[in-house]
């Protein structure tokens, strides 16, 4: 799947913690955000299908 830039705003402290976590995991913030968004979307899809 092609990647596309997406701009949003987050609390400064959240960004700081996200960047620190990315360093600890030897990855980048974008990959962490993408993983979390995919998990959230899957959860929401599962909830809709279950209701």
Secondary structure, 3 states (H helix, E strand, C coil): CCCCCCCCCCCHHHHHHHHHHHHHCCCCHHHHHHHHHHHHHHHHHHHHHHC
